[in-house]
Amino acid sequence: MNRRAFLATALVAPVVMAARQASQDSSTTRALQAPDMAGRPRGHVTDYQNDPEIIVIERRLRCTCGCNLDIYVCRTTDFTCTFSPELHREVVGLHEQGMTAQEILDTFVAKYGETVLMAPAPEGFNWAGYLLPGTAIVLTGSVLSWTLMRRHRVASATPAPAPSPVDVLSPDERARLADELQRLEG
């Protein structure tokens, strides 16, 4: 067998074998070996899963699993989290008791502390978190604008450049220079 036939066989054989294996796998259906590996089983879907009132409340509460997502996003995207479904059931239970959204939020703050809120209440020292970033941006913009305007003023106030030596020549010297340049060119 020559080198060309060997390389053709070596390159084509794995492709043919993979295609044959794929056709055999698609013709037979195999059971999932470990269904528990596919994630936790999804619980019973209730009317509260997509209730707008519940979603608004859950969007204001942080999941306690440490993901820094709100309860709604954590429960609808991270299917391995065991905290968010439990918190969802807690929110639904409080809602079914007739509590308003603010009462549910207050209950969660009393139970888990203020860190359960996605945004802290605007009171006391928390005002610094609301006002400091905006103030810093405005102050930085003002200093930058002042600096740029000052540089522009300084640049425009500089004197004109000194005249070139040709401008300070007398008419006789200019004529003599022109004659010399003509003699060199011609």
C-alpha positions as CSV (number, residue, x, y, z in Angstrom):
1,M,0.0,0.0,0.0
2,N,1.4,3.4,-1.0
3,R,1.4,6.5,1.2
4,R,-1.5,8.1,-0.6
5,A,-3.8,5.0,-0.2
6,F,-2.8,4.8,3.4
7,L,-3.6,8.4,4.2
8,A,-6.9,8.2,2.4
9,T,-7.9,5.1,4.4
10,A,-6.7,6.7,7.6
11,L,-8.7,9.9,7.0
12,V,-11.9,8.4,5.6
13,A,-12.3,5.4,7.9
14,P,-13.1,7.4,11.1
15,V,-15.6,9.5,9.3
16,V,-17.4,6.4,7.9
17,M,-17.4,4.7,11.3
18,A,-18.8,7.8,13.0
19,A,-21.6,8.1,10.5
20,R,-22.4,4.4,10.9
21,Q,-22.5,4.8,14.7
22,A,-24.7,7.9,14.5
23,S,-27.2,6.1,12.3
24,Q,-27.3,3.2,14.8
25,D,-27.8,5.6,17.8
26,S,-30.6,7.5,16.2
27,S,-32.5,4.3,15.3
28,T,-32.6,3.1,18.9
29,T,-33.9,5.0,21.8
30,R,-31.9,4.6,25.0
31,A,-33.2,5.6,28.5
32,L,-31.3,8.2,30.5
33,Q,-28.8,6.4,32.7
34,A,-29.1,8.8,35.7
35,P,-32.2,11.0,35.6
36,D,-31.0,12.8,38.7
37,M,-28.0,14.2,36.8
38,A,-30.3,16.2,34.6
39,G,-31.1,18.6,37.5
40,R,-33.7,18.7,40.2
41,P,-37.2,17.7,39.3
42,R,-39.5,20.6,38.6
43,G,-42.3,21.0,41.0
44,H,-46.0,21.4,40.3
45,V,-46.7,24.5,38.2
46,T,-49.2,26.9,39.9
47,D,-51.0,30.0,38.8
48,Y,-48.5,32.0,40.8
49,Q,-45.5,31.0,38.7
50,N,-46.1,33.8,36.3
51,D,-48.4,36.1,38.3
52,P,-47.4,39.7,37.7
53,E,-47.9,40.7,41.4
54,I,-45.6,37.9,42.6
55,I,-43.0,38.6,39.9
56,V,-42.9,42.3,41.0
57,I,-42.3,41.3,44.6
58,E,-39.7,38.6,43.7
59,R,-37.8,41.1,41.5
60,R,-37.3,43.3,44.6
61,L,-36.0,40.4,46.8
62,R,-32.5,38.9,46.6
63,C,-32.1,35.1,46.5
64,T,-30.3,33.9,49.6
65,C,-28.2,31.3,47.8
66,G,-25.4,33.8,47.2
67,C,-25.9,34.2,43.4
68,N,-26.9,38.0,43.8
69,L,-29.9,37.5,41.5
70,D,-33.4,38.3,42.5
71,I,-35.7,35.4,43.4
72,Y,-37.6,35.5,40.1
73,V,-34.5,35.4,37.9
74,C,-32.8,32.8,40.1
75,R,-35.8,30.5,40.1
76,T,-36.4,30.8,36.3
77,T,-32.8,30.4,35.2
78,D,-30.8,28.4,37.8
79,F,-32.5,25.1,38.0
80,T,-30.0,23.7,40.5
81,C,-30.8,26.4,43.1
82,T,-32.8,25.0,46.0
83,F,-33.3,28.3,47.8
84,S,-35.3,30.3,45.2
85,P,-38.2,27.8,44.8
86,E,-38.5,27.8,48.6
87,L,-38.4,31.6,48.8
88,H,-41.0,31.6,46.0
89,R,-43.3,29.4,48.0
90,E,-42.8,31.7,51.0
91,V,-43.8,34.8,48.9
92,V,-46.8,32.9,47.5
93,G,-47.8,31.8,51.0
94,L,-47.6,35.4,52.4
95,H,-49.6,36.6,49.3
96,E,-52.3,34.1,49.9
97,Q,-52.6,35.3,53.5
98,G,-53.7,38.6,52.1
99,M,-50.5,40.6,52.7
100,T,-49.6,43.5,50.4
101,A,-46.4,43.7,48.6
102,Q,-44.9,46.1,51.1
103,E,-45.9,43.9,54.0
104,I,-44.3,40.9,52.3
105,L,-41.1,42.9,51.8
106,D,-41.1,44.0,55.4
107,T,-41.6,40.3,56.5
108,F,-38.6,39.3,54.5
109,V,-36.5,42.1,55.9
110,A,-37.5,41.1,59.4
111,K,-36.6,37.5,58.7
112,Y,-33.4,37.8,56.6
113,G,-32.2,41.3,57.2
114,E,-31.9,44.3,54.9
115,T,-29.5,42.4,52.6
116,V,-32.4,40.5,51.2
117,L,-33.5,43.6,49.3
118,M,-32.1,44.2,45.8
119,A,-31.9,48.0,46.6
120,P,-31.6,49.3,50.2
121,A,-34.3,51.6,51.6
122,P,-33.5,55.3,51.0
123,E,-33.0,56.3,54.6
124,G,-30.2,57.0,56.9
125,F,-26.7,56.1,55.7
126,N,-28.2,54.4,52.6
127,W,-28.6,57.9,51.0
128,A,-24.9,57.9,50.5
129,G,-25.3,54.9,48.2
130,Y,-27.9,56.8,46.2
131,L,-26.2,60.2,46.1
132,L,-22.5,59.6,46.1
133,P,-22.1,58.0,42.6
134,G,-24.1,60.8,40.9
135,T,-22.3,63.5,42.8
136,A,-18.9,61.9,41.9
137,I,-19.8,61.8,38.2
138,V,-21.0,65.5,38.2
139,L,-17.9,66.6,40.1
140,T,-15.5,64.7,37.9
141,G,-17.2,66.1,34.8
142,S,-17.0,69.7,36.1
143,V,-13.3,69.4,36.9
144,L,-12.6,67.8,33.5
145,S,-14.6,70.6,31.7
146,W,-12.8,73.3,33.8
147,T,-9.4,71.8,33.0
148,L,-10.1,71.6,29.3
149,M,-11.5,75.1,29.0
150,R,-8.4,76.4,30.9
151,R,-6.0,74.6,28.6
152,H,-7.9,76.0,25.6
153,R,-7.7,79.5,27.0
154,V,-3.9,79.2,27.7
155,A,-3.4,77.8,24.2
156,S,-5.3,80.6,22.5
157,A,-3.5,83.3,24.6
158,T,0.0,82.2,23.5
159,P,1.7,84.8,21.3
160,A,2.0,84.3,17.5
161,P,5.2,82.5,16.4
162,A,8.2,84.7,15.6
163,P,8.4,85.9,12.0
164,S,10.5,83.8,9.7
165,P,13.9,85.2,8.7
166,V,12.5,85.9,5.1
167,D,9.9,88.3,6.6
168,V,12.7,90.5,8.2
169,L,14.7,90.9,5.0
170,S,14.8,94.3,3.4
171,P,13.7,94.6,-0.3
172,D,17.3,94.7,-1.5
173,E,18.2,91.5,0.4
174,R,15.1,89.8,-1.0
175,A,16.0,90.7,-4.5
176,R,19.6,89.4,-4.0
177,L,18.2,86.2,-2.4
178,A,15.8,85.7,-5.4
179,D,18.7,86.2,-7.8
180,E,20.9,83.7,-6.0
181,L,18.1,81.1,-5.9
182,Q,17.5,81.6,-9.7
183,R,21.2,81.2,-10.4
184,L,21.3,77.9,-8.4
185,E,18.2,76.5,-10.1
186,G,19.1,77.4,-13.6
